[in-house]
Amino acid sequence: MRVKKKKKRKSSSLKKRKKTKPVISAAQLVEDGAAFWKSDAGKAIIADAKGEPFGTVVNVFDEASKVKSFKQLERFVDLYMPGLKPDQAATALAQFAKDDWLLLKILQDPDCMGSVATLLDKISQLPGGAAAAYKTDILKNFCEETGYRKPPTAKTFQNDVTRIKEFFGLKRKKKKVPYTWGQ
């Protein structure tokens, strides 16, 4: 014999009560609409309707200047250059370092500080300065110790020595000569 199961009745406190929606006035709708169109989502819709680029414009170079660690660099690459592969990034970094080898490898490397100090000391003792050092073994020794490539002209070497002095704050200050009229 089969026994029919009886459904239990819920008490009145467990029954779902119907909630009444609050009445929204027209002024409230206008206010909410104005707030939406001032938000980023609203501005993006307006820009899209005008045919402008969707969303806010971000200057990638400003964002790049904010990167302070390799973890931030990784997030920056993931966000702004997702198609960049590790071998491409390494090649670009190597090319960047090659373009400014003097600053990135020689001047900021603690292992090269002694060689740079010796070069500056010998140039200051040599009559003729950097132009005279260009033709001597001083430059040759510096190139061997640091990986610096000998420039094609003495003038280029003089400019590099000036950059080295600027980096360490040793650049000469120019004299201010007063100009006199008609004398």
Rosetta blueprint (number, residue, H / E / L):
1 M L
2 R L
3 V L
4 K L
5 K L
6 K L
7 K L
8 K L
9 R L
10 K L
11 S L
12 S L
13 S L
14 L L
15 K L
16 K L
17 R L
18 K L
19 K L
20 T L
21 K L
22 P L
23 V L
24 I L
25 S L
26 A H
27 A H
28 Q H
29 L H
30 V H
31 E H
32 D H
33 G H
34 A H
35 A H
36 F H
37 W H
38 K H
39 S L
40 D H
41 A H
42 G H
43 K H
44 A H
45 I H
46 I H
47 A H
48 D H
49 A H
50 K H
51 G L
52 E L
53 P L
54 F L
55 G L
56 T L
57 V L
58 V L
59 N L
60 V H
61 F H
62 D H
63 E H
64 A H
65 S H
66 K L
67 V L
68 K L
69 S L
70 F H
71 K H
72 Q H
73 L H
74 E H
75 R H
76 F H
77 V H
78 D H
79 L H
80 Y H
81 M L
82 P L
83 G L
84 L L
85 K L
86 P H
87 D H
88 Q H
89 A H
90 A H
91 T H
92 A H
93 L H
94 A H
95 Q H
96 F H
97 A H
98 K H
99 D H
100 D L
101 W H
102 L H
103 L H
104 L H
105 K H
106 I H
107 L H
108 Q L
109 D L
110 P H
111 D H
112 C H
113 M H
114 G H
115 S H
116 V H
117 A H
118 T H
119 L H
120 L H
121 D H
122 K H
123 I H
124 S H
125 Q H
126 L L
127 P L
128 G L
129 G H
130 A H
131 A H
132 A H
133 A H
134 Y L
135 K L
136 T L
137 D H
138 I H
139 L H
140 K H
141 N H
142 F H
143 C H
144 E H
145 E H
146 T H
147 G L
148 Y L
149 R L
150 K L
151 P L
152 P L
153 T L
154 A H
155 K H
156 T H
157 F H
158 Q H
159 N H
160 D H
161 V H
162 T H
163 R H
164 I H
165 K H
166 E H
167 F H
168 F H
169 G L
170 L L
171 K L
172 R L
173 K L
174 K L
175 K L
176 K L
177 V L
178 P L
179 Y L
180 T L
181 W L
182 G L
183 Q L
